[in-house]
Amino acid sequence: MGKALIVVDVQVDFCEGGALGVDGGNAVASDVASLLAGEHGYDAVVATRDHHIDPGSHFSATPDFVDTWPPHCVVGTPGQEIHPDLTGFGFDAVFDKGSYEAAYSGFEGTVGGSPDGEGLARWLGRRGITSVDVCGIATDFCVKATAADAAAEGFDTTVLAGLTAAVHNDSVENVEGSLTPLGITWQR
């Protein structure tokens, strides 16, 4: 009956000043770091990370910011790294996703990004985790997909909305509306 925190894609490239910076990204990093510095009560804390090597049409010179994006989180670049506010924390595991294709959900990732690495659902299940809180970047893409997949995998799922930042702020209400029927709690 354990509980885990999933910190979704709080990476340098997704914060202000990064290749695909989201307004509020640095604040999310700082606020998550503050949460983790105290008595947070989680049995496990994991991170997901975009891990692009050659994601094909996911990258575009003329991105639409829905299906195509400017290059970001390329393996070996500083932008792919977890935000500096969180690097000293020591996550229990980091799940890399999207090496050769688009991947939004942390449940598409594996430890170390290897095709034969352990996936997030199995990793959580082996540790007796039954409930997850999801936070990070971006509310309307990777946080949404990770929360939906967590619920589909049978985890009691809550989105910590105050610890997220969106690409399109006007879409957040629709994101909440699409997740609530899946049994996902939206906590402000």
N, C-alpha and C positions, 0 to 999 in steps of 0.2 A: 504494500500500500504506500509506495514511495511517491515523492513529487519531485519533478525536475523543472529547471528553467532552461528554455531553448533561446539562446541569443542569436538572432538571425542576421547574418551579413553586416555586422557593424565593422566595416572595413574602410580603410583610408579613402578609396575611390568613391565610396558612397556618402562621404561626409563633405561638408563645404570645403572647396579647394581641390577636391578629387576629380577624376575624369568624368564621373557621373554623380557629382555631389547633389545631395538632397537637402533642402532647407530643413534645419533642425537635426541633422545627422550628428554633429558634434555634441549637441545637447543630449541626444540619446546616449551617446558613448559615455558622457560624464555622469548622467543619471543612472545608467546601468552600473557603472563603476561604484557609485555611491551605494546602491542597493547591495552589491556584492561585498563591499567593505564592512558591512554590518552583519548582524545576526540575521541572515536571510531565510533560514529554515528549509532550504532545498536539500534533498538527498543527493542530487547530482546537478551540475551546471555544465551545459555543453554549448558549443558555438557551431554555427554553419558558416561556410565561406565560399563565395564564388571563386572558382579555380580554373580560369579559362586558359586553355592552350591554343585550341583552334575550334571555336564554337560555331564555325560556318556562318550561316545567314543571321545568326544572333547579333553579329557585329555588322554595322553598315556605315558608309560614309555619309549617308543621308537618312539618319534614323528617324523612326516615327514615334519613338518613346512609348510604344505599346508592345510591338513584336520585335522591333529592331532597335539597337542601341549603339552608341559610340563605343569603341574599344574600352574595356574596363576590367579591372581585377585580373590582369594577365599575369600568369605564374612567373615569378622572378622579378616582378616590379614592386616598388614600395606600395603602390596602390592596392595590391592584393592582400596586404597584411591586415591583421586585426588592428583596429584603432589603438593608438598608443595608450589611451586611458585604460584599456583593458588588457594590455599585454602582460602586466605583472600578476594578473589574477590567477592564472593556472587552471584553465578549463579542464574538466575531467576527460573530455574528448573534443576534437574538432572534426567536423564532417565536411569534406570538400565536394563540390558539385559543379557540373557544367564544363568539364574539361574539353569535350568535343561536340557539345550541343547545348542548347538552351536548357537550363534547369532552374526552376524557381523554388521548389520545395526542398527544405532540408532533408526530407525523407528520400530524396533522389541521391543524396550524397553518401559517401563512405568515409571511414576513418582513413586519412591519408590520400583520399581521392582515387584509390586503386579500384579497378573493376571488381576485384575479388575481396576488397576490404569489407568490414562489417558495416552494415547500414544502421541508420538511426533507430528504426523500430525494433530491430533485434537487440541492439545495444541497450536500449531502455528496458525492454522486456526482460533481458537477462539480469537486470538489477532490481527487478520488482517494482519498476515505476508504473503507476497506473494513472497518474495525473500530471499534466504539463501546463506551465505558463509559457507563453510565447511573446517575445518582444523583439525589437530591432528595426531593420531597414529592408525594404520599404513596405509600409503598411499595405499598399494596394497591389503588391506583386509577391515578393518572397515571404513576407509575414503571412499574408492571406493564404498562399499555397501551402505553407508549412502547417498552419493551424488547421486547414481543411484536411490535410493528409493525417495529421495527428488524430483528429476525430474519427476519420475513416479507419484508422488502425486500432480504434477502441480506447484511446486515451481520453480521460476527462480533460477538456481543453479550455483554457482561458487566454484571451489576448489582453495583455497589459497595454492598453491603448495609449496611456500616458508615457510609455517607454517605446514609442514607435514614431517614425517620420515617413511621410508619403511622398511619392513622386508627384502625384496629382492630388493636392489637398481636397479638391472638390469631390473626389471619389470616395472619401473615407466613409461617409454615411452609407453609400451603396455597399462597401466592403462589409460593414457591420451587418447590414441587411441580408447579405448573402451568406454570412457565417452563422447567424443566429438560428436559422432553421436546421442547421447541422448539429445543434446542441452545444454550440460554442458560446461561452460566456464572454462578454465584452466588458472589461473593467476599465473605467476611466481613471 
